[in-house]
Amino acid sequence: MRAIGALDWKKAAEKSAIFVILAVLILIAAISSPIFLKERNISNVAMQASLLGIVATVQLFVILTGGIDLSVASVIAFMSILS
């Protein structure tokens, strides 16, 4: 019985490791910069991440429908250079 509990703990740790790492990084950034957790910074980060979320969702539909086009990253990089 002990081995089964250990395996469950190991699986849970593997699944949540990325969230623990994210929490540690947020904590380090909050300690090192006083404006990191301000409303303006969080909204700025969310606005920048929303563009990638939209592109990722559209790319998912393109791949699911069989029109595999993985050149979105290069187009985004090129447009960010131009703007």
Stockholm file with secondary structure:
# STOCKHOLM 1.0

chainA/1-83         MRAIGALDWKKAAEKSAIFVILAVLILIAAISSPIFLKERNISNVAMQASLLGIVATVQLFVILTGGIDLSVASVIAFMSILS
#=GR chainA/1-83 SS CHHHHHHHHHHHHHHHHHHHHHHHHHHHHHHHCTTTTSHHHHHHHHHHHHHHHHHHHHHHHHHHTTCCCCCHHHHHHHHHHHC
#=GC SS_cons        CHHHHHHHHHHHHHHHHHHHHHHHHHHHHHHHCTTTTSHHHHHHHHHHHHHHHHHHHHHHHHHHTTCCCCCHHHHHHHHHHHC
//
